[in-house]
């Protein structure tokens, strides 16, 4: 169902007056944008920071008249150019209110620009919590929905599976509601739509009564972990691993709902001056002495080697500290391929370590799990999933070699049926994505119907979904630093 907006009235506004109406929400006359890790930057034509839905309508009206792209962006945490544009940028961070709370029916309605940090605080006041959360809460609700961001738990779907409905502002200016019952194709496309189906205004989200988690962290040997993989993954509700390849160890985190009293805990060494500042300094020195990275990986594994048991509010257990700016890539593989894939990664990294000129990865490699779903572009579509992510930190913001490391990592993940996390940089194009996602053509069909002129298609969408090529659509068009290794 679509509700008419003031499109006809908006179209009658003189262009000079339209500019005047947008001036108070225009952030800068010479705008620049950089993502959180400062790995991608862009110079939009203008950056708008609307505070009302009418502001959003005005921005889209201007874009229609000038045939420009509009890109919605929240905090900018995606470590790719997903948020970048040479068109208009619409920052959603002031569209950040919790609008409705239905505790008895276990759902809420919130504006898409609310950060998860703010949402956790609001929900806690009303005795509610999100069902599952990823490692980071400094992200907007709309951002995690449109990229099918995930937490961990083999019986828990990506966070988009908890979305019950969306209100969208479409390219033609109409405001529509969609759900699994109302415009289901638009809904399924939008809950992992890369921001390309329309501007998400509100999210109707399933929640549950506030709960605590009891987390047990302990370190075991890599091969022991892989041998016992299925029993470890299914022994608790939320299980993740942090792999330290240089030490050949896995840090196993197992968390379950509990009624026990809060008892925060953590590795004192890892969270102290030593764990943060000393490690960052060593990583900086290792930019010049690459073999030092092996020692640092072993040192970091030792810092977190003690067994830790913590009880805390759910989101505090789910979240972890990103620590430093970073390059990162993450891929999803069918759960049944996990053991073979981990063995192949292990064999490759051991070869790198034994080669005096081999690559020297940072740590940890994060391994998480999610249940299957039916969302067209979700990496968990049709399969229980193991997510494997690798990272190269940027100590004090300085660059480190990562490109060759990521290429070799991704080649192994691809051999095991890997699908990239949409918020992270990758090289796949439509011909490959069409093989990985059976409903890929249904997705592009919906885009063609709701946005035939491509108002919401930035360079990332044009490149990966529609296969556009050329200098303006290259993977590195928005790279902060062109050279890399």
Secondary structure as UniProt FT lines:
FT   STRAND          2..3
FT   HELIX           7..11
FT   HELIX           15..23
FT   TURN            24..25
FT   TURN            29..30
FT   STRAND          33..34
FT   TURN            36..37
FT   STRAND          40..42
FT   STRAND          46..48
FT   HELIX           53..66
FT   STRAND          70..73
FT   TURN            82..83
FT   STRAND          88..91
FT   TURN            93..94
FT   STRAND          98..102
FT   TURN            103..106
FT   STRAND          107..111
FT   TURN            112..113
FT   HELIX           116..125
FT   TURN            126..127
FT   STRAND          128..130
FT   HELIX           141..146
FT   TURN            147..148
FT   TURN            154..155
FT   HELIX           159..162
FT   STRAND          163..169
FT   TURN            171..172
FT   STRAND          175..179
FT   HELIX           184..190
FT   TURN            191..192
FT   TURN            194..195
FT   STRAND          199..209
FT   STRAND          212..221
FT   HELIX           222..227
FT   HELIX           229..235
FT   STRAND          238..244
FT   TURN            245..248
FT   STRAND          249..258
FT   HELIX           268..271
FT   HELIX           274..278
FT   HELIX           279..285
FT   TURN            286..288
FT   TURN            290..291
FT   HELIX           292..303
FT   STRAND          308..313
FT   HELIX           314..318
FT   STRAND          326..334
FT   HELIX           335..337
FT   HELIX           338..354
FT   TURN            356..357
FT   STRAND          365..370
FT   TURN            376..377
FT   TURN            379..380
FT   STRAND          385..393
FT   HELIX           395..397
FT   HELIX           403..415
FT   TURN            416..417
FT   STRAND          419..420
FT   TURN            422..423
FT   HELIX           430..436
FT   TURN            438..439
FT   HELIX           440..450
FT   TURN            452..453
FT   TURN            455..456
FT   HELIX           459..464
FT   TURN            465..466
FT   HELIX           471..473
FT   TURN            475..478
//
